[in-house]
Amino acid sequence: MNFKKIELCDKDVLTPFLQGADELTCELSFTNLLIWQPLYNNCYCIADGVLYLKSYDDSIETFSLPIGDIDIADGVKKIIDHLGYMPSVWAQAGKRFDEFKKHYGEHYDIFESRNEFDYIYNSTDLINLSGKKYHSKRNHISTFSKQFDWHYEEITADNLEKVKLCAKKWYAQYSDKDEELKTEMHGVELMLDNLEFLNLDGGAIIIADEVVAFSLGSKINDQIYNIHTEKALSGFDTAYAVINREFAARNAQNYQYINREDDLGIEGLRRSKLSYKPQIILPKYICTIKENI
C-alpha cells in the first residue's frame, strides 16, 4: 500500500469514492481533506478499487475506515497486514463504523471526540427559519436589514478580490494565534482560487460595495450539502444569520440536509450551532488498540 498526500489534482480520483460512501459526515468531502492536509497530513491509497485514508498527528498514524466495494473487516485486515499491527482508527457514526465495531470492537477502546461532532440540519429549517424556535434568527435578519442597505451576490470573478479582502480582514484578528485558523485561512484562499475546479458555491453579503460576510459550500453527496466556511466582519455580527439563510436558500434547496461541521470545542461556536436546532449531532470517534491485545 503506497500512500501519497492529498493534492488538488486528486479531486477527480477521490470524489467518486467519497460521494459513493453515502454518509453524512463532512470527513467525506474532498475539499475538506484537501484544505486540512497541511495540518493533519491527509494521505490516500487506492488498492484493489478501495480507497484508504490516513493522517498523522504527532507522528501517530490514524486510519479512516476503507471506502469502496469491500467488507470493512477485509479492508481493516488489509491495513493490519500492511502495518504488521492493528492501527488506530478515526471514524464517524454510520454504517461503516457499525461494521467495524461488529468485527473489531472488542479489540479497541473507543472514545467520543465531542469537539469534532458534525452539526447537521434539515435544509428546509435553515432556508425557511419557520416557527418559534427560529424567532431570534428572524429578528437578527430584520435588525440587520433595518440597519444596513445590503444585497447578496454569488461569488464570481467580478467580486472575488473583495471577498478575499473580507477574508484577510477577518483572519487578521485571529490567525496568528491559532494553528487551526492559520490552516483554515490558507484553505479559504485555496478554495477562492479554485472555486470552479472544486465545484464550490460561494455567496457574499455586500454593503456599500464592500463584502462584509461570505460563505463557501459544496455537495458531500446527493443527500447532504456541506458549509465549509462562513465569516462576517466585526461590527456586522447579525450578518451571520443573513448569510446563513441566503446561502442555504440558493445552494442547498435540493438537499435533505446541511452539514455545518464541528465546533472545535469553542463555547461560543457551540452555542451558535446549537441555536440553529440541528436535526443530527453526528458523533466521531478515536479508536485505539486495547493494551492487552
N, C-alpha and C positions, 0 to 999 in steps of 0.2 A: 504494500500500500504506500503510494508516494503522494504525500500531501504538499500542496502549494498554497501560498497566501491568496486570499480572495482579492481580485483586482477588477477594475471597471470592465475590462474586456471579457470577463467571465459571465456577464449577465445572461446572454442567450443560452449558455450551457446550463446554468444553475436554475434559472427561473422555472422551467417545466417541472423539475423535481420539487421545488418549493411550493409551487401552486398545486401540484398534484397531491401533496400530503393532505390537503383539505382540512386543515386545523385552524384554530382561531388566533394563535399566538403571533405576535409581531416578530418573533425569532425566525419566522419563515418568510421574511421579506428580504429579497436580495439587497435592496438599498440599505437596510439596517445592517446586514452582515458586512457590507462594503464600508459604510461610514464609521463603524466601530472597529474596523480591522486594526487600525493603528494602536488602539488601547488594549484590545483583547487578543490580538494576533490570530484573527479568524482565518482558518485554513480549510481546504477541502480536498477530498479524493473521490474519484468515481471508479468503482471497481465492480465488474460484472453487472453493470447497469444500475448500481446502487450508489447513492450519494452519502458520503461520510463527512461530518463536520467536526472540527475540534478547535479549541482555543487554548491559549496559555495564560495563566495568571500566576505571577511569582514563580515562573518556570515549571508550574504544575500543569500537565496536560489534562484537559477535561473534554470529554467526547459527548456530542449530541447523539441521540438515537438515530439509527440508519433511516434513510428516506428512499423509498422505492419499492419495487416488487420483490420483497424478501420478508420472511418471518423475522420479527425482532430478535428472537432467540438466536437464529442463524447469523444475523447481522452482528450482534454483540459478540458472538463466538468468533467471528472473523477478526474483530478488533482485538479480542483476547489472544488469538493465535498470532496476530501481528506484533503485539506488545510483549507477549510472554507472561502477562499478568492481567488481572481484572482492572479495568480503567475506572477512574472517577467519571461520573456521568452527570450532565446537566440536562434537565428535562422539564417539559411543561405538561400540565394536566391534559389528557386526551387519550385517544385510542392507542397510540404508540407507547405511552407511558404505562397504560394498563397492561399491555402485553409484556413490557419489561418487568413490571412487578410480579406478574404471574410466573415468569420463568427465572428471574434472578433476585427478586425482592428479599429472599431470606439471606442473601449474601451481603446485603447493603444496609448501611444506616442512611435513612432518607430524611433530609431536613428541608423544611419550607424556607424559601428565600423571599420573605414578605416584601422587601423593598423592590423586588423585581416583578411582582404580580402585575398582570395586564388589566387595565380598566376597559371593559367592553360594554358598549351602549347599543340600544336599539337605534338605528339610524333615524327612524321617524321621530323619536323623542328629541334628538338634538336638532333636527330640522324644524319641527313644529313648536317645540317648547310649550306644549299644551298642559293645562291643568295647574292645580295649586302648587305642585312640587317644583314647578319652574317659574313661579311668580317672581322671585327675586331676579332671575335671569332676564325676564322680560322687562323688569324695571331698570336693570343695568343698560339694556339696549335703548330704552326710552330716554333715560337720562343722557346717554351719550348722544343720541340724535337731537335732543334739545340743546345740548351744549356745543355741538360741532356740526358744521356742514360737511358731511363726509360722503364718499361713494366707494363702491367696491370695484376692483379691476382684477381681471385674470393677469397673472404674471407672464409677461411676454418680453421680447427683446426691447420693446419700447420703454418699459418701466423697470427693467432688470437692474440697472445701476442704482436706481432709487431704493429698490428692495435691498440690495447689497449694503447701501449706506445705512438703512434701518438696522440691518443685522449687525453691522460694525458698531453702531452706537449701543445696541443692546448688550453685546458681548464685552464691550469695553468696560462695562460696570463690574463684570464678574470673572471673566475667563482667566485672568492672571492668577487667580487663587484656587482654581479647581481643575484637575486634570481631565475629568469627565467633560466639563464645559469647554475646555480647550479642544478636545476631540470633537465635541458636538459642533463647535464653531467652524472647524475645518470641514466637517461633514456638511454643514449648511452651504459653505462655499462650493463644495463639490457638487451638491445637489443643484444649486442655482446655475452652475456652469454646464450641467448635463441634464437639464430638465427633459428634453425631448428623448434623449437616448435612454434615460432611466424610466421613461413613461410616467413622469411625475406631473401632478397638477399643482398649481400654485395660485394663491389669491392674496390680495392686499387691500387694506383699508387706506384711503387717500384723504388727506385734509390739506387744503391749500397747496396742492401739488407735491406734498410730502407723504411718503409711506410711513404710517405710524404703527401698523400691525401687519403681519403676514403669516401665512400658513402654507405648508407643503405636505402633500399626501400622495398615496398610491394604493393600488389594489394588492391585497395579500392573496386572495383567490376570489372566486365568483360570489362568495358568501359575505366577505368582510373587507372593509376598507381601512387603511392604516394612516393615522395622522403622525407624520414624522416629527414635525416641529410646529410650534405656534408661539409667536412672540409679539409683544406690544411694548412700545416705548414707555418709559417712566413719564407720568403725567397723563397717560391715556389708559389707565388700568381697566376701565369699563370696555375698552376696545376688545378685550379678550372674549367677552360674551358676544360681541358683534362678529368678529372674525370666525369664531366657533360656529355660529349659526349660518352665516353667509357662505362659508366654505363648504360646510356639510350639505347645504341645500343645493349647491351647484355641482358637487362632485360625488356625493355618497348616496344619492337618491335611489340608485339601482342595487344597493347592497342591503342585506338584512342588518348587519352590524357595522359599527365603527370601533376600531381599536385605538385608544388614545395612550397606549403604552403604560409605563410604570410611573411611580412617584419618587424613586430613588431614596425613599425614606425621609424626604423633605416634608416637614409637618404642614407647611402652607400649601404645598402642591398636593399633598394627600387630601387635605380638606377640600381643596378646589375640585379635585377629580371625584370625590365622594358626593359633592354638592350637585353634580350632574346626574346622580342616581344611576350608576352602572347596572346593567342587566346581569353582567357576569364580572366577577373579580377572579381572574384566571390564575391559579396557583402555579408556581415554578419551584423546582427542587434541585438541590445538590445531593448527589448520591455518592457516598464514599464507602469503600470496601470495609467490612467489619474487621476488627483487629484479629479475631480468632479464625479468620478464613485463610 
